[in-house]
Amino acid sequence: MPYPEYICTPMRQDLTSIGFEELKTPEDVDHKITASNGTSLLVINSVCGCAAGSARPGVKLALQNGKKPAHLFTVFAGQDLEATSQARKYTLPFPPSSPAIALFKDGKLVHFVERHHIEGRSADMIAENLKMAFEEYC
């Protein structure tokens, strides 16, 4: 059963307010991931504490970098179930996790931050991880 929208809305807005586009259907995911030239950042958002305390703040800090992805996308685990399931197909061979952060270049996964790399780490640590990936691929 998906989380109620009223719980997720502020967590969605945390990313959409800085330019992330929500992908709500499997078709949205397929189109955006495969058709976007250049680099795309996909955040698999979540209601958990590590999403609120580390993942989303870390992503926001990383995007203040000089180099950053051309496209910003998000799906919401626990609510946009089909879109999240489809997004996870693009992050194979990594097992499903949320939150998670994926960087694609021309539709190919080039960097992935799994939940176990987010839990227990600060937003600054997440941002530094992403900035290094941005420097390499963006």
Secondary structure, DSSP 8 states (H G I E B T S, - for coil): ----HHHHHHHHHHHHTTT-EE--SHHHHHHHHHH--SEEEEEEE-SSHHIIIIIHHHHHHHTTSSS--SEEEEEETTTSHHHHHHHHHTTTTS---SSEEEEEETTEEEEEE-HHHHTT--HHHHHHHHHHHHHHH-
